[in-house]
Amino acid sequence: MSDDVFCRIISGELPCRKIYEDEHTLVFLDAADDVDGHTLVIPKKHVKNILDCDKETLAHVIETVQKVAKHYVDDCGWGGVDVMNANEPCAGQTVFHLHFHLVPRKADDGLPSFPKYTGTKLSKDELWQSLKMV
């Protein structure tokens, strides 16, 4: 196991406010206190991010993301849930253990849903040619 903060939480070395746990995943409130209900979903197996995650681990994590998101909406009174994930420093990843952020939402809560982007630098065709996989 790695020595990142999430591995230390999994091992019990650091405390967390646990929301859900199963054999493969752990879900807990983010310590940031930045928005009500900000929750993290992590695999118990250490993987850096979605780019190096095996399919089985990723499937367990996504299943847990869905389970907790549905719980927040169906059982806890939230109207929806934002699901966010960053991979590598240039995308904003600061803890190098795969994790998904869940932010429960209510109508008119005033929170932004997506970042405000400034526009593309390349044409749609240039982007398409450089990104397509088929």
N, C-alpha and C positions, 0 to 999 in steps of 0.2 A: 504494500500500500504506500502511496505517496505521502508527503508531509504537508500537502496543501490544507487549507482551513476546512474544506469539506471532508477530506479523509479523517481529519482530527475530530470532526463532529461524528462521523460514522463510527469511529473507534470508541467514542464516549469520552475522549480526552477533553473535548469542549462541549458545553451544553447547547441545546437548541429547544425551541418551542415546537415540538413535533405535532404535525397535523395528521400524517399517515405514514405507515411503514409496511413493507412486505419483504419477501426474501431478496428482491433485486433493487428496490428503490427506497428512498427516504424523502419525505416532504416536510418542510418546516418553514416557519415565518422568517422572512429576511430580517436581519438585525438592524437594517438601516433606518427603520421607522420613518420612511419617506412617504408612504401612502398606505392607507388602511388595507390590510389583507395581503400585502406583497409577500408572495410565497415562492419558495424555491423547490424544484423537483430535481433530484440528483440520482444517478445510479450509485449503488454501493461499490460496484467495480470501478476502479479508477480508469477513466479515459479522459484525455485532454479536452476534446470537443467533438462535435458531430463529424468532423473530417477524419478522425481516426477511430471512431466508434464502430464496433462490430454490429451487424444487423440484429442479432438477438438482444443485446443490451439496449440498443436504440428502440427496439420494439417494446421492451418492458417499460422504458422511460416514457415513451409516447402513450402507452396504455395508461400509465399512472397519471400523466398530464390530463388525459381525457377524464379519468375517474374523478380526480379532484376538482377539475373545472365543472363537471356536471354536478358534483356535490355542492359546490358554491352556489350554483344557479338553482338547482332543484330543492336543496335542503336549507340553504343559508340566507336566501332572500336577495341575492345579487342578481342583476339583470343580464350580465354577460361577463366575459373574462378575456383580457388581453393575454396572449402567450408570446413571450419574447425569448430570443436566444442569440448570443453573439459568439462568433468563432474567430479567434486570433485577435491580437491587439489592435490592428487597424479597423476592426469591426466593433471594438469596444470591450472585448473579453479581458477581464482583469483577474479572475480566478480560473486557473487552468485545470479545471475539473468540469466535465460536461454538466450543464445545468440549464433549466428552463425557468424563466420568471413567469409567474401567474399573478396578474393584477385584477382582482375582482372589480367589476364596474357597475355603476348605477346610472340611469338616465340623467343627463344634465349634471354630472359630477364635476364637469369643468376640466377633467384630465385630458391631455392630448392622447390620441390613439396612435399616431404615426409621426415620425420625425418630419420636419419640414425640409424637403430637399430643394436645391436651388436650380435644378434643371440639368439636362444631359449635355455632355460635351461632344458626343459622337452622334452621328445620324442613326436612326433606327436600323437601317440596312447594315451599317458598319458594326453595330452592336450584335445584330442577329448573326452576321457572318462569323464574328469572333466567339460567340457563345453557343451556337447550336451544336447539338450532339448527334444529329442524324445526317 
